[in-house]
Amino acid sequence: MDILTTFQVSASALKANSIRLNTISSNLANIETTSTPEGGPYKKKSVYFESRPVSFKEQLENNIRDSVQGVEVTQILEDQEPPRKIYNPSHPDAAEDGYVEMPNINVLEETVDMMSATRAYQANVTTIKSAKRMALKALEIGR
């Protein structure tokens, strides 16, 4: 695998983890949202990744012998779990029985997911920096 392929694979992971971080941020920002334009409380969203091979064209151009894989976001799905019900008859979105439907989002789970996505993002930045340093050192050899 050459250095440009390393950049491509890490860049695909950076893009996927960026989408993951934005989705987690959206979940945390809407943890108290009881009314959405679609109706009902906000629904937690989850990001799903899938490995993707580098395209045939890229393999021909780069003369890659190994099957190099990147990563891409395949889908962002809404949680299908029922919302939490909290008794709060003074809330403007409370039903006649006094219960309010709240998003089914666990702050702890979202925080752990955010930490995991941040670490994955940082690891890929480190990979790109290391590949860049190796390329610069290789150029210095030719001097």
C-alpha positions in Angstrom: 0.0 0.0 0.0 1.4 3.4 -0.9 1.1 6.6 1.0 -1.7 8.1 -1.2 -3.8 5.0 -0.4 -3.1 5.5 3.3 -4.4 9.1 2.9 -7.5 7.9 1.1 -8.4 5.2 3.6 -7.8 7.6 6.6 -9.8 10.4 4.9 -12.8 8.1 4.4 -12.6 7.2 8.1 -12.4 10.9 9.0 -15.4 11.7 7.0 -17.4 8.8 8.5 -16.5 9.7 12.0 -17.3 13.3 11.4 -20.8 12.3 10.4 -21.0 10.1 13.5 -20.0 13.0 15.8 -22.5 15.3 14.2 -25.3 12.7 14.7 -24.3 12.2 18.3 -24.3 15.9 18.8 -27.7 16.2 17.3 -29.0 13.5 19.7 -27.6 15.3 22.7 -28.9 18.6 21.6 -32.4 17.2 21.2 -32.5 15.2 24.5 -35.4 17.4 25.8 -37.2 17.9 22.4 -40.8 16.7 22.9 -42.3 18.1 19.7 -40.9 17.8 16.2 -42.3 18.8 12.8 -42.9 15.1 12.1 -44.9 14.9 15.3 -44.0 13.4 18.6 -40.7 13.5 20.4 -37.3 13.6 18.7 -36.1 10.1 17.8 -32.5 9.1 18.4 -30.4 8.6 15.3 -27.7 6.0 14.9 -24.9 5.9 12.2 -24.0 2.6 10.5 -20.6 2.1 8.8 -19.5 -0.3 6.1 -16.1 -1.1 4.7 -15.8 -0.3 1.0 -13.1 -1.4 -1.3 -11.1 1.2 -3.2 -12.7 1.5 -6.6 -11.3 -0.6 -9.5 -10.2 2.6 -11.2 -8.2 3.7 -8.2 -6.7 0.2 -8.0 -5.6 0.4 -11.6 -4.2 3.9 -11.2 -2.3 3.2 -8.0 -1.3 -0.4 -9.0 -2.5 -1.7 -5.7 -2.0 -5.5 -5.2 -3.8 -5.9 -2.0 -7.5 -5.3 -1.5 -7.5 -2.0 0.3 -10.7 -1.0 2.1 -12.0 2.4 3.2 -15.1 3.1 5.3 -18.4 4.9 4.4 -21.6 5.7 6.2 -24.3 3.4 4.7 -27.3 4.7 6.7 -28.5 6.9 9.5 -31.5 5.2 11.1 -34.0 6.5 13.6 -34.4 4.5 16.8 -37.7 2.5 16.8 -38.0 2.2 20.6 -41.0 3.8 22.2 -40.4 7.2 23.8 -40.0 7.5 27.6 -43.0 8.8 29.4 -42.6 11.2 32.2 -45.4 12.5 34.4 -45.4 16.3 34.1 -49.0 17.6 33.8 -47.8 21.3 33.6 -45.7 20.6 30.4 -47.2 22.2 27.3 -46.9 18.8 25.4 -48.4 16.7 28.2 -51.2 14.4 27.2 -54.6 14.4 29.0 -53.2 11.8 31.5 -50.4 14.2 32.4 -47.6 12.2 30.8 -45.1 13.7 28.4 -43.3 11.6 25.7 -39.6 12.3 25.9 -36.8 11.1 23.5 -35.4 7.7 24.3 -31.8 9.0 24.6 -29.3 7.9 27.3 -26.8 10.7 28.0 -24.2 8.2 29.2 -24.4 6.0 26.1 -24.2 9.1 23.8 -21.2 10.4 25.7 -19.4 7.1 25.4 -20.2 6.9 21.7 -18.9 10.5 21.3 -15.6 9.6 23.1 -15.2 6.5 20.9 -15.8 8.5 17.7 -13.4 11.2 18.9 -10.7 8.6 19.6 -11.2 7.0 16.1 -11.0 10.5 14.5 -7.8 11.3 16.4 -6.3 7.9 15.4 -6.9 8.6 11.8 -5.4 12.1 12.1 -2.4 10.6 13.6 -2.2 8.1 10.8 -2.3 10.9 8.2 0.4 12.8 10.1 2.6 9.7 10.3 2.3 9.0 6.6 3.1 12.7 5.8 6.2 12.5 8.0 7.3 9.3 6.2 6.8 10.9 2.8 8.9 13.9 3.9 11.7 11.7 5.2 11.7 9.7 2.0 12.1 12.9 0.0 15.0 13.9 2.3 16.8 10.7 1.3 17.0 11.9 -2.3 18.9 15.0 -1.4 
